Amino acid sequence: MFEWGALMAGALFGSPPVVILHSFFVDCYVSSMTGAVKE
């Protein structure tokens, strides 16, 4: 069987960098879109 404690700990410690990168990417992507659509 799986060791769920170790799996969940790995997921918990591996998630924050992904969340930070995602929020940074979305912020840049939305700002570039709004800059391109500006009339």
ModelCIF file with pLDDT and N, C-alpha, C, O atoms, coordinates in Angstrom:
data_MODEL
#
_entry.id   MODEL 
#
_entity.id                         1 
_entity.type                       polymer 
_entity.pdbx_number_of_molecules   1 
#
_entity_poly.entity_id                      1 
_entity_poly.type                           'polypeptide(L)' 
_entity_poly.nstd_linkage                   no 
_entity_poly.nstd_monomer                   no 
_entity_poly.pdbx_seq_one_letter_code       MFEWGALMAGALFGSPPVVILHSFFVDCYVSSMTGAVKE 
_entity_poly.pdbx_seq_one_letter_code_can   MFEWGALMAGALFGSPPVVILHSFFVDCYVSSMTGAVKE 
_entity_poly.pdbx_strand_id                 A 
#
loop_
_entity_poly_seq.entity_id 
_entity_poly_seq.num 
_entity_poly_seq.mon_id 
_entity_poly_seq.hetero 
1 1  MET n 
1 2  PHE n 
1 3  GLU n 
1 4  TRP n 
1 5  GLY n 
1 6  ALA n 
1 7  LEU n 
1 8  MET n 
1 9  ALA n 
1 10 GLY n 
1 11 ALA n 
1 12 LEU n 
1 13 PHE n 
1 14 GLY n 
1 15 SER n 
1 16 PRO n 
1 17 PRO n 
1 18 VAL n 
1 19 VAL n 
1 20 ILE n 
1 21 LEU n 
1 22 HIS n 
1 23 SER n 
1 24 PHE n 
1 25 PHE n 
1 26 VAL n 
1 27 ASP n 
1 28 CYS n 
1 29 TYR n 
1 30 VAL n 
1 31 SER n 
1 32 SER n 
1 33 MET n 
1 34 THR n 
1 35 GLY n 
1 36 ALA n 
1 37 VAL n 
1 38 LYS n 
1 39 GLU n 
#
_struct_asym.id          A 
_struct_asym.entity_id   1 
#
loop_
_ma_qa_metric.id 
_ma_qa_metric.mode 
_ma_qa_metric.name 
_ma_qa_metric.software_group_id 
_ma_qa_metric.type 
1 global pLDDT . pLDDT 
2 local  pLDDT . pLDDT 
#
_ma_qa_metric_global.metric_id      1 
_ma_qa_metric_global.metric_value   83.05 
_ma_qa_metric_global.model_id       1 
_ma_qa_metric_global.ordinal_id     1 
#
loop_
_ma_qa_metric_local.label_asym_id 
_ma_qa_metric_local.label_comp_id 
_ma_qa_metric_local.label_seq_id 
_ma_qa_metric_local.metric_id 
_ma_qa_metric_local.metric_value 
_ma_qa_metric_local.model_id 
_ma_qa_metric_local.ordinal_id 
A MET 1  2 78.00 1 1  
A PHE 2  2 79.00 1 2  
A GLU 3  2 91.00 1 3  
A TRP 4  2 92.00 1 4  
A GLY 5  2 94.00 1 5  
A ALA 6  2 93.00 1 6  
A LEU 7  2 93.00 1 7  
A MET 8  2 94.00 1 8  
A ALA 9  2 94.00 1 9  
A GLY 10 2 92.00 1 10 
A ALA 11 2 91.00 1 11 
A LEU 12 2 93.00 1 12 
A PHE 13 2 93.00 1 13 
A GLY 14 2 92.00 1 14 
A SER 15 2 93.00 1 15 
A PRO 16 2 93.00 1 16 
A PRO 17 2 90.00 1 17 
A VAL 18 2 91.00 1 18 
A VAL 19 2 91.00 1 19 
A ILE 20 2 92.00 1 20 
A LEU 21 2 91.00 1 21 
A HIS 22 2 91.00 1 22 
A SER 23 2 88.00 1 23 
A PHE 24 2 87.00 1 24 
A PHE 25 2 88.00 1 25 
A VAL 26 2 87.00 1 26 
A ASP 27 2 83.00 1 27 
A CYS 28 2 82.00 1 28 
A TYR 29 2 81.00 1 29 
A VAL 30 2 79.00 1 30 
A SER 31 2 76.00 1 31 
A SER 32 2 75.00 1 32 
A MET 33 2 72.00 1 33 
A THR 34 2 71.00 1 34 
A GLY 35 2 64.00 1 35 
A ALA 36 2 57.00 1 36 
A VAL 37 2 53.00 1 37 
A LYS 38 2 48.00 1 38 
A GLU 39 2 47.00 1 39 
#
loop_
_atom_site.group_PDB 
_atom_site.id 
_atom_site.type_symbol 
_atom_site.label_atom_id 
_atom_site.label_alt_id 
_atom_site.label_comp_id 
_atom_site.label_asym_id 
_atom_site.label_entity_id 
_atom_site.label_seq_id 
_atom_site.pdbx_PDB_ins_code 
_atom_site.Cartn_x 
_atom_site.Cartn_y 
_atom_site.Cartn_z 
_atom_site.occupancy 
_atom_site.B_iso_or_equiv 
_atom_site.pdbx_formal_charge 
_atom_site.auth_seq_id 
_atom_site.auth_comp_id 
_atom_site.auth_asym_id 
_atom_site.auth_atom_id 
_atom_site.pdbx_PDB_model_num 
ATOM 1   N N  . MET A 1 1  ? 0.839  -1.216 0.000   1.00 78.00 ? 1  MET A N  1 
ATOM 2   C CA . MET A 1 1  ? 0.000  0.000  0.000   1.00 78.00 ? 1  MET A CA 1 
ATOM 3   C C  . MET A 1 1  ? 0.869  1.259  0.000   1.00 78.00 ? 1  MET A C  1 
ATOM 4   O O  . MET A 1 1  ? 2.088  1.203  0.159   1.00 78.00 ? 1  MET A O  1 
ATOM 5   N N  . PHE A 1 2  ? 0.208  2.371  -0.180  1.00 79.00 ? 2  PHE A N  1 
ATOM 6   C CA . PHE A 1 2  ? 0.908  3.645  -0.216  1.00 79.00 ? 2  PHE A CA 1 
ATOM 7   C C  . PHE A 1 2  ? 1.150  4.172  1.197   1.00 79.00 ? 2  PHE A C  1 
ATOM 8   O O  . PHE A 1 2  ? 0.401  3.871  2.127   1.00 79.00 ? 2  PHE A O  1 
ATOM 9   N N  . GLU A 1 3  ? 2.196  4.955  1.334   1.00 91.00 ? 3  GLU A N  1 
ATOM 10  C CA . GLU A 1 3  ? 2.426  5.679  2.585   1.00 91.00 ? 3  GLU A CA 1 
ATOM 11  C C  . GLU A 1 3  ? 1.830  7.064  2.406   1.00 91.00 ? 3  GLU A C  1 
ATOM 12  O O  . GLU A 1 3  ? 2.494  7.981  1.922   1.00 91.00 ? 3  GLU A O  1 
ATOM 13  N N  . TRP A 1 4  ? 0.572  7.209  2.801   1.00 92.00 ? 4  TRP A N  1 
ATOM 14  C CA . TRP A 1 4  ? -0.163 8.443  2.523   1.00 92.00 ? 4  TRP A CA 1 
ATOM 15  C C  . TRP A 1 4  ? 0.432  9.646  3.232   1.00 92.00 ? 4  TRP A C  1 
ATOM 16  O O  . TRP A 1 4  ? 0.394  10.757 2.702   1.00 92.00 ? 4  TRP A O  1 
ATOM 17  N N  . GLY A 1 5  ? 0.984  9.442  4.432   1.00 94.00 ? 5  GLY A N  1 
ATOM 18  C CA . GLY A 1 5  ? 1.587  10.564 5.153   1.00 94.00 ? 5  GLY A CA 1 
ATOM 19  C C  . GLY A 1 5  ? 2.727  11.188 4.368   1.00 94.00 ? 5  GLY A C  1 
ATOM 20  O O  . GLY A 1 5  ? 2.806  12.410 4.239   1.00 94.00 ? 5  GLY A O  1 
ATOM 21  N N  . ALA A 1 6  ? 3.614  10.343 3.842   1.00 93.00 ? 6  ALA A N  1 
ATOM 22  C CA . ALA A 1 6  ? 4.750  10.855 3.074   1.00 93.00 ? 6  ALA A CA 1 
ATOM 23  C C  . ALA A 1 6  ? 4.277  11.496 1.771   1.00 93.00 ? 6  ALA A C  1 
ATOM 24  O O  . ALA A 1 6  ? 4.812  12.524 1.357   1.00 93.00 ? 6  ALA A O  1 
ATOM 25  N N  . LEU A 1 7  ? 3.283  10.897 1.126   1.00 93.00 ? 7  LEU A N  1 
ATOM 26  C CA . LEU A 1 7  ? 2.767  11.473 -0.117  1.00 93.00 ? 7  LEU A CA 1 
ATOM 27  C C  . LEU A 1 7  ? 2.139  12.846 0.115   1.00 93.00 ? 7  LEU A C  1 
ATOM 28  O O  . LEU A 1 7  ? 2.365  13.782 -0.651  1.00 93.00 ? 7  LEU A O  1 
ATOM 29  N N  . MET A 1 8  ? 1.350  12.950 1.179   1.00 94.00 ? 8  MET A N  1 
ATOM 30  C CA . MET A 1 8  ? 0.699  14.235 1.467   1.00 94.00 ? 8  MET A CA 1 
ATOM 31  C C  . MET A 1 8  ? 1.712  15.287 1.887   1.00 94.00 ? 8  MET A C  1 
ATOM 32  O O  . MET A 1 8  ? 1.568  16.460 1.540   1.00 94.00 ? 8  MET A O  1 
ATOM 33  N N  . ALA A 1 9  ? 2.744  14.876 2.636   1.00 94.00 ? 9  ALA A N  1 
ATOM 34  C CA . ALA A 1 9  ? 3.795  15.828 3.018   1.00 94.00 ? 9  ALA A CA 1 
ATOM 35  C C  . ALA A 1 9  ? 4.532  16.330 1.785   1.00 94.00 ? 9  ALA A C  1 
ATOM 36  O O  . ALA A 1 9  ? 4.834  17.519 1.681   1.00 94.00 ? 9  ALA A O  1 
ATOM 37  N N  . GLY A 1 10 ? 4.822  15.435 0.854   1.00 92.00 ? 10 GLY A N  1 
ATOM 38  C CA . GLY A 1 10 ? 5.484  15.852 -0.379  1.00 92.00 ? 10 GLY A CA 1 
ATOM 39  C C  . GLY A 1 10 ? 4.629  16.795 -1.198  1.00 92.00 ? 10 GLY A C  1 
ATOM 40  O O  . GLY A 1 10 ? 5.127  17.767 -1.766  1.00 92.00 ? 10 GLY A O  1 
ATOM 41  N N  . ALA A 1 11 ? 3.327  16.503 -1.259  1.00 91.00 ? 11 ALA A N  1 
ATOM 42  C CA . ALA A 1 11 ? 2.425  17.383 -1.997  1.00 91.00 ? 11 ALA A CA 1 
ATOM 43  C C  . ALA A 1 11 ? 2.327  18.745 -1.324  1.00 91.00 ? 11 ALA A C  1 
ATOM 44  O O  . ALA A 1 11 ? 2.287  19.776 -1.995  1.00 91.00 ? 11 ALA A O  1 
ATOM 45  N N  . LEU A 1 12 ? 2.288  18.744 0.008   1.00 93.00 ? 12 LEU A N  1 
ATOM 46  C CA . LEU A 1 12 ? 2.169  20.001 0.749   1.00 93.00 ? 12 LEU A CA 1 
ATOM 47  C C  . LEU A 1 12 ? 3.399  20.877 0.542   1.00 93.00 ? 12 LEU A C  1 
ATOM 48  O O  . LEU A 1 12 ? 3.278  22.084 0.332   1.00 93.00 ? 12 LEU A O  1 
ATOM 49  N N  . PHE A 1 13 ? 4.585  20.267 0.600   1.00 93.00 ? 13 PHE A N  1 
ATOM 50  C CA . PHE A 1 13 ? 5.809  21.055 0.447   1.00 93.00 ? 13 PHE A CA 1 
ATOM 51  C C  . PHE A 1 13 ? 6.135  21.344 -1.010  1.00 93.00 ? 13 PHE A C  1 
ATOM 52  O O  . PHE A 1 13 ? 6.924  22.246 -1.289  1.00 93.00 ? 13 PHE A O  1 
ATOM 53  N N  . GLY A 1 14 ? 5.556  20.610 -1.941  1.00 92.00 ? 14 GLY A N  1 
ATOM 54  C CA . GLY A 1 14 ? 5.817  20.858 -3.347  1.00 92.00 ? 14 GLY A CA 1 
ATOM 55  C C  . GLY A 1 14 ? 4.867  21.843 -3.984  1.00 92.00 ? 14 GLY A C  1 
ATOM 56  O O  . GLY A 1 14 ? 5.141  22.349 -5.072  1.00 92.00 ? 14 GLY A O  1 
ATOM 57  N N  . SER A 1 15 ? 3.750  22.128 -3.328  1.00 93.00 ? 15 SER A N  1 
ATOM 58  C CA . SER A 1 15 ? 2.727  22.980 -3.927  1.00 93.00 ? 15 SER A CA 1 
ATOM 59  C C  . SER A 1 15 ? 3.047  24.474 -3.931  1.00 93.00 ? 15 SER A C  1 
ATOM 60  O O  . SER A 1 15 ? 2.797  25.120 -4.948  1.00 93.00 ? 15 SER A O  1 
ATOM 61  N N  . PRO A 1 16 ? 3.585  25.067 -2.860  1.00 93.00 ? 16 PRO A N  1 
ATOM 62  C CA . PRO A 1 16 ? 3.765  26.527 -2.849  1.00 93.00 ? 16 PRO A CA 1 
ATOM 63  C C  . PRO A 1 16 ? 4.568  27.092 -4.014  1.00 93.00 ? 16 PRO A C  1 
ATOM 64  O O  . PRO A 1 16 ? 4.155  28.112 -4.566  1.00 93.00 ? 16 PRO A O  1 
ATOM 65  N N  . PRO A 1 17 ? 5.699  26.493 -4.430  1.00 90.00 ? 17 PRO A N  1 
ATOM 66  C CA . PRO A 1 17 ? 6.388  27.065 -5.597  1.00 90.00 ? 17 PRO A CA 1 
ATOM 67  C C  . PRO A 1 17 ? 5.521  27.078 -6.851  1.00 90.00 ? 17 PRO A C  1 
ATOM 68  O O  . PRO A 1 17 ? 5.575  28.027 -7.634  1.00 90.00 ? 17 PRO A O  1 
ATOM 69  N N  . VAL A 1 18 ? 4.724  26.035 -7.043  1.00 91.00 ? 18 VAL A N  1 
ATOM 70  C CA . VAL A 1 18 ? 3.844  25.976 -8.214  1.00 91.00 ? 18 VAL A CA 1 
ATOM 71  C C  . VAL A 1 18 ? 2.789  27.069 -8.132  1.00 91.00 ? 18 VAL A C  1 
ATOM 72  O O  . VAL A 1 18 ? 2.483  27.712 -9.136  1.00 91.00 ? 18 VAL A O  1 
ATOM 73  N N  . VAL A 1 19 ? 2.229  27.286 -6.941  1.00 91.00 ? 19 VAL A N  1 
ATOM 74  C CA . VAL A 1 19 ? 1.197  28.317 -6.769  1.00 91.00 ? 19 VAL A CA 1 
ATOM 75  C C  . VAL A 1 19 ? 1.793  29.699 -7.013  1.00 91.00 ? 19 VAL A C  1 
ATOM 76  O O  . VAL A 1 19 ? 1.167  30.535 -7.665  1.00 91.00 ? 19 VAL A O  1 
ATOM 77  N N  . ILE A 1 20 ? 2.992  29.948 -6.498  1.00 92.00 ? 20 ILE A N  1 
ATOM 78  C CA . ILE A 1 20 ? 3.638  31.264 -6.684  1.00 92.00 ? 20 ILE A CA 1 
ATOM 79  C C  . ILE A 1 20 ? 3.931  31.500 -8.164  1.00 92.00 ? 20 ILE A C  1 
ATOM 80  O O  . ILE A 1 20 ? 3.655  32.579 -8.687  1.00 92.00 ? 20 ILE A O  1 
ATOM 81  N N  . LEU A 1 21 ? 4.489  30.495 -8.838  1.00 91.00 ? 21 LEU A N  1 
ATOM 82  C CA . LEU A 1 21 ? 4.768  30.651 -10.267 1.00 91.00 ? 21 LEU A CA 1 
ATOM 83  C C  . LEU A 1 21 ? 3.485  30.869 -11.061 1.00 91.00 ? 21 LEU A C  1 
ATOM 84  O O  . LEU A 1 21 ? 3.456  31.679 -11.988 1.00 91.00 ? 21 LEU A O  1 
ATOM 85  N N  . HIS A 1 22 ? 2.424  30.151 -10.701 1.00 91.00 ? 22 HIS A N  1 
ATOM 86  C CA . HIS A 1 22 ? 1.160  30.286 -11.421 1.00 91.00 ? 22 HIS A CA 1 
ATOM 87  C C  . HIS A 1 22 ? 0.588  31.688 -11.241 1.00 91.00 ? 22 HIS A C  1 
ATOM 88  O O  . HIS A 1 22 ? 0.144  32.305 -12.210 1.00 91.00 ? 22 HIS A O  1 
ATOM 89  N N  . SER A 1 23 ? 0.594  32.201 -9.997  1.00 88.00 ? 23 SER A N  1 
ATOM 90  C CA . SER A 1 23 ? 0.031  33.536 -9.772  1.00 88.00 ? 23 SER A CA 1 
ATOM 91  C C  . SER A 1 23 ? 0.863  34.601 -10.493 1.00 88.00 ? 23 SER A C  1 
ATOM 92  O O  . SER A 1 23 ? 0.308  35.560 -11.029 1.00 88.00 ? 23 SER A O  1 
ATOM 93  N N  . PHE A 1 24 ? 2.192  34.438 -10.508 1.00 87.00 ? 24 PHE A N  1 
ATOM 94  C CA . PHE A 1 24 ? 3.052  35.391 -11.216 1.00 87.00 ? 24 PHE A CA 1 
ATOM 95  C C  . PHE A 1 24 ? 2.777  35.341 -12.714 1.00 87.00 ? 24 PHE A C  1 
ATOM 96  O O  . PHE A 1 24 ? 2.693  36.384 -13.362 1.00 87.00 ? 24 PHE A O  1 
ATOM 97  N N  . PHE A 1 25 ? 2.636  34.131 -13.275 1.00 88.00 ? 25 PHE A N  1 
ATOM 98  C CA . PHE A 1 25 ? 2.379  33.979 -14.707 1.00 88.00 ? 25 PHE A CA 1 
ATOM 99  C C  . PHE A 1 25 ? 1.038  34.583 -15.077 1.00 88.00 ? 25 PHE A C  1 
ATOM 100 O O  . PHE A 1 25 ? 0.930  35.283 -16.083 1.00 88.00 ? 25 PHE A O  1 
ATOM 101 N N  . VAL A 1 26 ? 0.005  34.320 -14.269 1.00 87.00 ? 26 VAL A N  1 
ATOM 102 C CA . VAL A 1 26 ? -1.323 34.844 -14.566 1.00 87.00 ? 26 VAL A CA 1 
ATOM 103 C C  . VAL A 1 26 ? -1.314 36.364 -14.481 1.00 87.00 ? 26 VAL A C  1 
ATOM 104 O O  . VAL A 1 26 ? -1.948 37.029 -15.299 1.00 87.00 ? 26 VAL A O  1 
ATOM 105 N N  . ASP A 1 27 ? -0.606 36.922 -13.502 1.00 83.00 ? 27 ASP A N  1 
ATOM 106 C CA . ASP A 1 27 ? -0.527 38.381 -13.366 1.00 83.00 ? 27 ASP A CA 1 
ATOM 107 C C  . ASP A 1 27 ? 0.119  38.998 -14.606 1.00 83.00 ? 27 ASP A C  1 
ATOM 108 O O  . ASP A 1 27 ? -0.396 39.975 -15.148 1.00 83.00 ? 27 ASP A O  1 
ATOM 109 N N  . CYS A 1 28 ? 1.230  38.443 -15.054 1.00 82.00 ? 28 CYS A N  1 
ATOM 110 C CA . CYS A 1 28 ? 1.902  38.967 -16.248 1.00 82.00 ? 28 CYS A CA 1 
ATOM 111 C C  . CYS A 1 28 ? 1.040  38.770 -17.490 1.00 82.00 ? 28 CYS A C  1 
ATOM 112 O O  . CYS A 1 28 ? 0.973  39.647 -18.352 1.00 82.00 ? 28 CYS A O  1 
ATOM 113 N N  . TYR A 1 29 ? 0.381  37.618 -17.580 1.00 81.00 ? 29 TYR A N  1 
ATOM 114 C CA . TYR A 1 29 ? -0.428 37.311 -18.756 1.00 81.00 ? 29 TYR A CA 1 
ATOM 115 C C  . TYR A 1 29 ? -1.613 38.259 -18.858 1.00 81.00 ? 29 TYR A C  1 
ATOM 116 O O  . TYR A 1 29 ? -1.906 38.768 -19.940 1.00 81.00 ? 29 TYR A O  1 
ATOM 117 N N  . VAL A 1 30 ? -2.304 38.506 -17.734 1.00 79.00 ? 30 VAL A N  1 
ATOM 118 C CA . VAL A 1 30 ? -3.466 39.389 -17.748 1.00 79.00 ? 30 VAL A CA 1 
ATOM 119 C C  . VAL A 1 30 ? -3.033 40.821 -18.016 1.00 79.00 ? 30 VAL A C  1 
ATOM 120 O O  . VAL A 1 30 ? -3.709 41.537 -18.755 1.00 79.00 ? 30 VAL A O  1 
ATOM 121 N N  . SER A 1 31 ? -1.917 41.256 -17.430 1.00 76.00 ? 31 SER A N  1 
ATOM 122 C CA . SER A 1 31 ? -1.473 42.634 -17.673 1.00 76.00 ? 31 SER A CA 1 
ATOM 123 C C  . SER A 1 31 ? -1.062 42.810 -19.134 1.00 76.00 ? 31 SER A C  1 
ATOM 124 O O  . SER A 1 31 ? -1.306 43.870 -19.711 1.00 76.00 ? 31 SER A O  1 
ATOM 125 N N  . SER A 1 32 ? -0.454 41.809 -19.739 1.00 75.00 ? 32 SER A N  1 
ATOM 126 C CA . SER A 1 32 ? -0.097 41.937 -21.158 1.00 75.00 ? 32 SER A CA 1 
ATOM 127 C C  . SER A 1 32 ? -1.347 41.942 -22.037 1.00 75.00 ? 32 SER A C  1 
ATOM 128 O O  . SER A 1 32 ? -1.395 42.641 -23.049 1.00 75.00 ? 32 SER A O  1 
ATOM 129 N N  . MET A 1 33 ? -2.349 41.167 -21.654 1.00 72.00 ? 33 MET A N  1 
ATOM 130 C CA . MET A 1 33 ? -3.591 41.170 -22.441 1.00 72.00 ? 33 MET A CA 1 
ATOM 131 C C  . MET A 1 33 ? -4.301 42.517 -22.347 1.00 72.00 ? 33 MET A C  1 
ATOM 132 O O  . MET A 1 33 ? -4.759 43.054 -23.356 1.00 72.00 ? 33 MET A O  1 
ATOM 133 N N  . THR A 1 34 ? -4.390 43.059 -21.138 1.00 71.00 ? 34 THR A N  1 
ATOM 134 C CA . THR A 1 34 ? -5.070 44.344 -20.992 1.00 71.00 ? 34 THR A CA 1 
ATOM 135 C C  . THR A 1 34 ? -4.289 45.454 -21.685 1.00 71.00 ? 34 THR A C  1 
ATOM 136 O O  . THR A 1 34 ? -4.882 46.410 -22.184 1.00 71.00 ? 34 THR A O  1 
ATOM 137 N N  . GLY A 1 35 ? -2.949 45.333 -21.719 1.00 64.00 ? 35 GLY A N  1 
ATOM 138 C CA . GLY A 1 35 ? -2.154 46.315 -22.429 1.00 64.00 ? 35 GLY A CA 1 
ATOM 139 C C  . GLY A 1 35 ? -2.345 46.217 -23.922 1.00 64.00 ? 35 GLY A C  1 
ATOM 140 O O  . GLY A 1 35 ? -2.294 47.230 -24.620 1.00 64.00 ? 35 GLY A O  1 
ATOM 141 N N  . ALA A 1 36 ? -2.566 45.000 -24.436 1.00 57.00 ? 36 ALA A N  1 
ATOM 142 C CA . ALA A 1 36 ? -2.721 44.804 -25.873 1.00 57.00 ? 36 ALA A CA 1 
ATOM 143 C C  . ALA A 1 36 ? -4.108 45.227 -26.335 1.00 57.00 ? 36 ALA A C  1 
ATOM 144 O O  . ALA A 1 36 ? -4.273 45.648 -27.480 1.00 57.00 ? 36 ALA A O  1 
ATOM 145 N N  . VAL A 1 37 ? -5.114 45.121 -25.457 1.00 53.00 ? 37 VAL A N  1 
ATOM 146 C CA . VAL A 1 37 ? -6.487 45.416 -25.841 1.00 53.00 ? 37 VAL A CA 1 
ATOM 147 C C  . VAL A 1 37 ? -6.787 46.916 -25.688 1.00 53.00 ? 37 VAL A C  1 
ATOM 148 O O  . VAL A 1 37 ? -7.784 47.421 -26.206 1.00 53.00 ? 37 VAL A O  1 
ATOM 149 N N  . LYS A 1 38 ? -5.897 47.613 -24.963 1.00 48.00 ? 38 LYS A N  1 
ATOM 150 C CA . LYS A 1 38 ? -6.150 49.036 -24.701 1.00 48.00 ? 38 LYS A CA 1 
ATOM 151 C C  . LYS A 1 38 ? -6.337 49.814 -26.013 1.00 48.00 ? 38 LYS A C  1 
ATOM 152 O O  . LYS A 1 38 ? -5.585 49.634 -26.971 1.00 48.00 ? 38 LYS A O  1 
ATOM 153 N N  . GLU A 1 39 ? -7.356 50.679 -26.029 1.00 47.00 ? 39 GLU A N  1 
ATOM 154 C CA . GLU A 1 39 ? -7.622 51.458 -27.248 1.00 47.00 ? 39 GLU A CA 1 
ATOM 155 C C  . GLU A 1 39 ? -7.454 52.945 -26.983 1.00 47.00 ? 39 GLU A C  1 
ATOM 156 O O  . GLU A 1 39 ? -7.636 53.757 -27.889 1.00 47.00 ? 39 GLU A O  1 
#
